[in-house]
């Protein structure tokens, strides 16, 4: 069964030139995190390099929609693990390391607006979900370096690319599932078991590791999951 309409494979700011190959059983995608026409926003250029590759992602087709998830082998990079389990809270935070994987399940309860943020001291990147409009908004205007801009997600009706805003739905009824990988300069987020993905570059001005902060307008019924430190990924 083929997708019935055009579908973006990544909803982030910096996903480019994906290539898909087969290992005989799986369809695996590798793309660039970086846009070739926006080199003036790439802070790493001062250090003599641009962009990086995404993690290899396995693609699957479910009811005409392409899902993506890191290949199983990525789990071999996992190191120390910390578990999260919090009930009826409006705020929750955890300190992250230099390279981490966070696998989180947020059971909304009464909460209607939930925000997940990476806080780098005086800088912040946010992911905000609004249940009423089924809208996810990624906002990196709180980062000093790199590209700016907001990408809100809702129903896809706004197609005026000249205003720099592109919208589409993220369906999350009672539960929001997020799997996030973040290191010194790149972030890859997989939402709702890979229904959507978002990749982007990050250039914190200060050499600090981020704090993961979750907040809501009303108490969240439950936040659960695990956070792993990650080893290095090498492309042979």
Residue pairs with C-beta under 8 A, 6 or more apart in sequence:
1 61
1 63
1 64
2 61
2 64
3 61
3 64
3 65
3 66
4 64
7 65
7 66
8 168
9 15
9 18
9 29
9 31
9 66
9 68
9 197
10 18
10 31
10 68
10 197
10 198
10 199
11 138
11 151
11 153
11 168
11 196
11 197
11 198
12 33
12 138
12 151
12 187
12 188
12 189
12 197
12 198
12 199
12 200
13 35
13 138
13 140
13 147
13 149
13 151
13 199
13 200
13 201
14 33
14 34
14 35
14 51
14 147
14 199
14 200
14 201
15 31
15 32
15 33
15 54
15 198
15 199
16 31
16 32
16 33
16 34
16 35
16 36
17 31
17 32
18 29
18 30
18 31
18 32
18 54
19 29
19 30
19 31
20 27
20 28
20 29
20 59
21 27
21 28
21 30
22 28
26 58
26 59
26 71
27 58
27 59
27 60
28 56
28 57
28 58
28 59
28 71
29 54
29 56
29 57
29 58
29 59
29 68
30 53
30 54
30 56
30 57
31 53
31 54
31 199
32 51
32 52
32 53
32 54
33 51
33 52
33 53
33 54
33 186
33 188
33 199
33 200
33 201
34 42
34 50
34 51
34 52
34 201
38 147
39 45
39 50
41 146
41 147
41 148
42 50
42 51
42 146
42 201
42 203
43 145
43 146
43 203
44 50
44 185
44 203
51 201
52 185
52 186
53 235
54 188
54 199
55 70
55 71
55 74
55 181
55 188
55 233
56 70
56 71
56 73
56 74
57 68
57 69
57 70
57 71
57 197
58 68
58 69
58 70
58 71
58 72
59 66
59 67
59 68
60 66
60 67
60 68
60 69
60 194
61 67
65 195
67 193
67 194
67 195
68 190
68 194
68 197
69 179
69 190
69 193
69 194
70 179
70 181
70 188
70 190
74 101
74 233
77 101
77 230
77 231
77 232
77 233
78 101
78 228
78 229
78 230
78 231
79 228
79 229
79 230
79 231
80 228
80 229
81 226
81 227
81 228
82 94
82 226
82 227
82 228
83 225
83 226
84 92
84 94
84 104
84 223
84 224
84 225
84 226
84 227
85 222
85 223
85 224
86 92
86 220
86 222
86 223
86 224
87 221
87 222
88 109
88 219
88 220
88 221
88 222
89 219
89 220
89 223
90 111
90 215
90 216
90 217
90 218
90 219
90 220
91 213
91 214
91 215
91 216
92 213
92 214
92 215
92 220
92 223
93 119
93 211
93 212
93 213
93 214
94 211
94 212
94 227
95 209
95 211
95 212
96 102
96 118
96 182
96 209
96 210
96 211
96 212
96 227
97 209
97 229
98 183
98 184
98 209
98 229
99 181
99 182
99 183
99 184
99 229
99 230
99 231
99 232
100 181
100 182
100 183
100 227
100 228
100 229
100 230
101 179
101 180
101 181
101 227
101 228
101 230
102 178
102 179
102 180
102 181
102 182
102 212
102 225
102 226
102 227
102 228
103 178
103 179
103 225
103 226
103 227
104 116
104 177
104 178
104 179
104 180
104 214
104 223
104 224
104 225
105 175
105 176
105 177
105 222
105 223
105 224
105 225
106 114
106 175
106 176
106 177
106 178
106 214
106 220
106 222
106 223
107 174
107 175
107 220
107 221
107 222
107 223
107 224
108 114
108 131
108 172
108 174
108 175
108 176
108 216
108 220
108 221
109 218
109 219
109 220
109 221
109 222
110 218
110 219
110 221
111 131
111 216
111 217
111 218
111 219
111 220
111 221
112 130
112 131
112 132
112 216
112 217
112 218
113 128
113 129
113 130
113 131
113 216
113 217
114 128
114 129
114 131
114 176
114 214
114 215
114 216
114 220
115 126
115 127
115 128
115 129
115 213
115 214
115 215
115 216
116 126
116 127
116 128
116 178
116 212
116 213
116 214
117 124
117 125
117 126
117 127
117 212
117 213
117 214
117 215
118 124
118 125
118 126
118 182
118 187
118 202
118 210
118 211
118 212
118 213
119 210
119 211
119 212
119 213
120 143
120 204
120 205
120 206
120 208
120 210
121 204
121 206
121 208
122 144
122 205
122 206
123 142
123 143
123 144
123 204
123 205
123 206
124 142
124 143
125 138
125 139
125 140
125 142
125 143
125 187
125 202
126 137
126 138
126 139
126 142
127 136
127 137
127 138
127 139
127 178
127 189
128 136
128 137
128 139
129 135
129 136
129 137
129 170
129 172
129 176
130 136
130 137
131 172
133 154
134 154
134 155
134 169
134 170
134 171
134 172
135 152
135 153
135 154
135 167
135 169
135 170
136 152
136 153
136 170
136 191
136 196
137 150
137 151
137 152
137 153
138 150
138 151
138 152
138 153
138 198
138 200
139 150
140 146
140 147
140 148
140 149
140 150
140 200
140 202
141 148
141 149
141 150
143 202
143 203
143 204
143 205
144 205
145 203
145 204
145 205
146 201
146 202
146 203
147 201
149 164
150 165
151 165
151 166
152 165
152 167
153 167
153 168
153 169
153 170
153 196
154 167
154 168
154 169
155 167
155 168
155 169
156 167
156 168
156 169
157 167
158 165
158 166
158 167
159 166
170 191
170 192
170 195
170 196
171 192
171 195
172 192
176 191
176 192
177 191
177 192
177 193
178 189
178 190
178 191
179 189
179 190
179 191
179 194
180 187
180 188
180 189
180 190
181 187
181 188
181 189
181 230
182 188
182 202
182 210
183 230
184 202
185 201
185 202
185 203
186 199
186 200
186 201
186 202
187 198
187 199
187 200
187 201
187 202
188 197
188 198
188 199
189 197
189 198
189 199
190 196
190 197
191 197
191 198
204 210
212 227
214 220
214 223
